[in-house]
Amino acid sequence: MIALRPRRVAGIVLRQALLLRGSPARVLPLFAWVAIDIVLWVFITKYLNAVAPAGFDFVPVLLGAVLLWDFFSRVMHGVTMAFFEDVWSRNFLNVFATPITTGEYVSGLVLSSVLTSTIGLAVMIVLATVAFGLSFVGYGFAIVPALLILFLFGIALGVLGCAIVLRLGPAAEWLIWPIPAVLSPFVGVFYPISTLPHWMQAVSWLLAPSYVFEAMRALASGRTVSWPVLGWAALLAGHAGVNRRQAAPLVARLVDVGVADSAVQDVQ
């Protein structure tokens, strides 16, 4: 196994950072859509609190779920957006003409996602706490493994999305953007998994985020979180990450095909 060279990985991250620094149009989506989601759901939760019986607060249940799901989406899209920059600019031939390996390239995409998702998470927390009074203290220490599970699962789906585009071509990027929306009914972002039909529940329990949102709803309702359940979710998310690493040879072959196609298109 070839060891990763940190300077090569840092080069991929630096390229993404320079793209962000040189283009406000790339920086704005890091927090603009998140802010719009928060404002929208704050008004929805306030309305629900006004018409629902007293004693139940919808803010930590619904707004907290929106924040966590937006974080997951930012992580996944952070990987795919960094990858799409090379797709749109036909930069694969330049990148893989260098000694960089596929593992180093993917690691750079992952670290780029860490950078962008951290910015988005900071904006979400500040806006929800300062402007709307949502406190994350009530979630306790459980918020840490919850974010970690969503992060691992988002990274795995982001790498999977990159592989799909490499296999099917740039037009397949429109299959990647709606992945979080397709998954959201199964993972129970806004409602318990028990409300789903049995066949959807069977799918839900195979997805790590389902356990995260069930645990967060339990905490918001005053119940205790099941740590073994969160541990199982961490294993599911970690398994997705391990499969991503085991798929490296396949991704490398797909990259070779993508580079060859890019070279042909450049010649034409």
C-alpha positions as CSV (number, residue, x, y, z in Angstrom):
1,M,0.0,0.0,0.0
2,I,1.4,3.4,-1.0
3,A,1.7,5.9,1.8
4,L,-0.1,9.2,1.4
5,R,2.1,12.2,0.9
6,P,0.7,15.1,3.0
7,R,2.0,17.8,0.7
8,R,0.1,16.3,-2.3
9,V,-3.1,16.1,-0.3
10,A,-2.5,19.7,0.9
11,G,-2.1,20.7,-2.7
12,I,-5.7,19.6,-3.5
13,V,-7.0,21.4,-0.4
14,L,-5.1,24.5,-1.4
15,R,-6.6,24.5,-4.9
16,Q,-10.1,24.4,-3.4
17,A,-9.3,27.1,-0.9
18,L,-7.9,29.4,-3.7
19,L,-11.1,28.7,-5.7
20,L,-13.2,29.8,-2.8
21,R,-11.1,32.9,-2.1
22,G,-11.2,34.0,-5.7
23,S,-15.0,33.6,-6.2
24,P,-17.7,35.0,-3.9
25,A,-20.2,33.0,-5.9
26,R,-18.6,29.8,-4.5
27,V,-18.4,31.1,-0.9
28,L,-22.0,32.2,-0.7
29,P,-23.6,28.8,-1.1
30,L,-21.6,27.5,1.9
31,F,-24.0,29.4,4.3
32,A,-26.7,31.1,2.3
33,W,-29.0,28.1,1.8
34,V,-28.4,27.0,5.4
35,A,-29.4,30.4,6.6
36,I,-32.6,30.3,4.5
37,D,-33.5,26.8,5.8
38,I,-33.0,27.9,9.4
39,V,-35.2,31.1,9.0
40,L,-37.9,29.1,7.2
41,W,-38.1,26.3,9.8
42,V,-38.0,28.8,12.7
43,F,-41.2,30.3,11.4
44,I,-42.7,26.9,10.9
45,T,-41.8,25.7,14.4
46,K,-43.1,29.0,15.9
47,Y,-46.4,28.4,14.1
48,L,-46.6,24.8,15.3
49,N,-45.9,25.9,18.9
50,A,-48.7,28.5,18.6
51,V,-51.4,26.0,17.4
52,A,-50.2,22.8,19.3
53,P,-51.1,22.1,22.9
54,A,-48.8,23.7,25.5
55,G,-46.0,21.7,26.9
56,F,-44.2,20.5,23.8
57,D,-41.5,22.7,22.0
58,F,-41.1,22.0,18.3
59,V,-37.9,24.1,18.0
60,P,-35.3,21.6,19.3
61,V,-37.1,18.7,17.5
62,L,-37.6,20.2,14.0
63,L,-34.9,23.0,13.9
64,G,-32.3,20.7,15.4
65,A,-33.2,18.1,12.8
66,V,-32.8,20.7,10.0
67,L,-29.4,21.7,11.3
68,L,-28.1,18.1,11.5
69,W,-29.5,17.2,8.0
70,D,-28.0,20.4,6.5
71,F,-24.7,19.4,8.0
72,F,-24.8,16.0,6.4
73,S,-25.7,17.5,3.1
74,R,-22.9,20.0,3.3
75,V,-20.4,17.2,4.0
76,M,-21.5,15.1,1.0
77,H,-21.7,18.1,-1.3
78,G,-18.4,19.3,-0.1
79,V,-16.8,16.2,-1.5
80,T,-18.8,16.2,-4.8
81,M,-18.4,20.0,-5.4
82,A,-14.6,19.8,-5.1
83,F,-14.7,16.9,-7.5
84,F,-17.0,18.6,-9.9
85,E,-14.6,21.6,-10.1
86,D,-12.2,19.3,-11.9
87,V,-15.0,17.8,-14.0
88,W,-16.3,21.2,-15.2
89,S,-12.8,22.5,-15.9
90,R,-11.6,19.2,-17.5
91,N,-8.7,19.2,-15.1
92,F,-8.2,15.5,-14.6
93,L,-5.6,15.3,-17.3
94,N,-3.5,17.9,-15.5
95,V,-4.1,16.4,-12.0
96,F,-3.2,12.9,-12.9
97,A,-0.2,13.9,-15.1
98,T,1.4,14.6,-11.7
99,P,2.7,11.9,-9.3
100,I,-0.5,12.2,-7.2
101,T,-2.2,8.9,-6.4
102,T,-6.0,8.3,-6.3
103,G,-5.9,7.9,-2.5
104,E,-4.2,11.3,-2.2
105,Y,-6.7,12.9,-4.5
106,V,-9.7,11.5,-2.6
107,S,-8.1,12.5,0.7
108,G,-7.8,16.0,-0.6
109,L,-11.5,16.0,-1.5
110,V,-12.4,14.8,2.0
111,L,-10.3,17.5,3.7
112,S,-11.8,20.1,1.4
113,S,-15.2,18.9,2.5
114,V,-14.1,19.2,6.2
115,L,-13.2,22.8,5.5
116,T,-16.4,23.8,3.8
117,S,-18.7,21.8,6.1
118,T,-17.0,23.4,9.2
119,I,-17.8,26.8,7.8
120,G,-21.4,25.8,7.2
121,L,-21.7,24.2,10.7
122,A,-20.3,27.3,12.4
123,V,-22.8,29.6,10.6
124,M,-25.7,27.2,11.5
125,I,-24.8,27.1,15.2
126,V,-24.2,30.9,15.5
127,L,-27.4,31.8,13.6
128,A,-29.6,29.2,15.5
129,T,-28.2,30.1,18.9
130,V,-27.8,33.9,18.7
131,A,-30.8,34.8,16.5
132,F,-33.3,32.1,17.5
133,G,-32.2,30.9,20.9
134,L,-31.7,27.2,20.0
135,S,-29.4,25.7,22.6
136,F,-27.3,22.6,21.8
137,V,-26.6,22.1,25.5
138,G,-29.8,20.0,25.9
139,Y,-28.4,17.4,23.5
140,G,-25.4,16.9,25.8
141,F,-22.4,14.8,24.8
142,A,-24.5,12.8,22.3
143,I,-24.3,15.6,19.8
144,V,-20.6,14.7,19.3
145,P,-21.0,11.1,18.0
146,A,-24.1,12.3,16.1
147,L,-22.1,14.8,14.1
148,L,-19.3,12.2,13.6
149,I,-21.7,9.6,12.3
150,L,-23.3,12.1,9.9
151,F,-19.9,13.2,8.8
152,L,-18.6,9.7,8.0
153,F,-21.8,8.8,6.2
154,G,-21.7,12.0,4.2
155,I,-18.1,11.4,3.2
156,A,-18.9,7.9,2.0
157,L,-21.9,9.1,-0.1
158,G,-19.8,11.9,-1.5
159,V,-17.1,9.5,-2.7
160,L,-19.8,7.2,-4.1
161,G,-21.2,10.1,-6.0
162,C,-17.8,10.9,-7.5
163,A,-17.5,7.3,-8.6
164,I,-21.0,7.4,-10.3
165,V,-20.0,10.5,-12.3
166,L,-16.7,8.9,-13.3
167,R,-18.5,5.8,-14.5
168,L,-21.5,7.5,-16.2
169,G,-20.0,10.8,-17.3
170,P,-20.5,14.4,-16.4
171,A,-24.3,14.4,-17.2
172,A,-24.8,12.0,-14.2
173,E,-24.1,14.8,-11.8
174,W,-27.8,15.4,-11.8
175,L,-28.2,12.0,-10.1
176,I,-25.9,13.2,-7.3
177,W,-27.5,16.4,-6.1
178,P,-30.8,14.9,-5.0
179,I,-29.3,12.0,-3.0
180,P,-29.9,13.7,0.4
181,A,-33.5,14.5,-0.6
182,V,-34.0,10.9,-1.7
183,L,-32.6,9.5,1.6
184,S,-34.5,12.0,3.9
185,P,-37.8,10.1,3.9
186,F,-36.0,6.9,4.9
187,V,-33.9,8.3,7.7
188,G,-36.8,10.0,9.5
189,V,-35.4,13.5,9.7
190,F,-38.7,15.0,10.9
191,Y,-40.7,12.0,12.2
192,P,-40.1,8.7,14.0
193,I,-39.2,5.7,11.9
194,S,-42.2,3.9,13.3
195,T,-44.5,6.0,11.1
196,L,-43.0,4.5,7.9
197,P,-44.4,1.4,6.1
198,H,-42.6,-1.8,7.1
199,W,-40.6,-2.0,3.9
200,M,-39.3,1.5,4.4
201,Q,-38.4,0.7,8.0
202,A,-36.3,-2.2,6.8
203,V,-34.3,0.2,4.6
204,S,-34.2,2.9,7.3
205,W,-32.4,0.6,9.8
206,L,-29.7,0.0,7.3
207,L,-28.9,3.7,7.2
208,A,-26.7,5.2,10.0
209,P,-28.5,8.6,10.0
210,S,-31.8,6.9,11.1
211,Y,-30.3,6.1,14.5
212,V,-28.9,9.6,14.9
213,F,-32.3,11.3,14.4
214,E,-34.1,8.8,16.6
215,A,-31.6,9.5,19.3
216,M,-31.9,13.3,18.9
217,R,-35.7,13.1,19.1
218,A,-35.4,11.1,22.3
219,L,-33.2,13.7,23.9
220,A,-35.5,16.6,22.8
221,S,-38.4,14.7,24.3
222,G,-36.7,14.3,27.7
223,R,-35.8,10.6,27.2
224,T,-32.4,9.1,27.5
225,V,-30.3,8.2,24.4
226,S,-29.4,4.5,23.8
227,W,-25.6,4.5,23.5
228,P,-25.5,0.9,22.1
229,V,-27.8,2.1,19.3
230,L,-25.6,5.1,18.6
231,G,-22.6,2.6,18.7
232,W,-24.3,0.5,16.0
233,A,-24.9,3.6,13.9
234,A,-21.2,4.4,14.2
235,L,-20.4,0.9,13.0
236,L,-22.7,1.3,10.0
237,A,-21.1,4.7,9.1
238,G,-17.6,3.3,9.7
239,H,-18.4,0.3,7.5
240,A,-19.4,2.7,4.7
241,G,-16.1,4.4,5.1
242,V,-14.1,1.1,5.1
243,N,-15.9,0.1,1.9
244,R,-14.9,3.4,0.4
245,R,-11.3,2.6,1.1
246,Q,-11.6,-1.0,-0.2
247,A,-13.1,0.5,-3.4
248,A,-10.0,2.5,-4.1
249,P,-8.7,0.2,-6.9
250,L,-12.1,0.5,-8.7
251,V,-12.1,4.2,-8.3
252,A,-8.5,4.3,-9.7
253,R,-9.7,2.4,-12.8
254,L,-12.6,4.8,-13.2
255,V,-10.2,7.7,-12.9
256,D,-8.0,6.2,-15.6
257,V,-11.1,6.0,-17.9
258,G,-12.1,9.5,-17.0
259,V,-8.7,10.9,-17.7
260,A,-8.6,9.1,-21.1
261,D,-12.0,10.4,-22.0
262,S,-10.9,13.9,-21.0
263,A,-7.8,13.7,-23.2
264,V,-9.9,12.6,-26.2
265,Q,-12.3,15.4,-25.7
266,D,-9.5,17.9,-25.4
267,V,-8.0,16.7,-28.7
268,Q,-11.3,16.8,-30.4
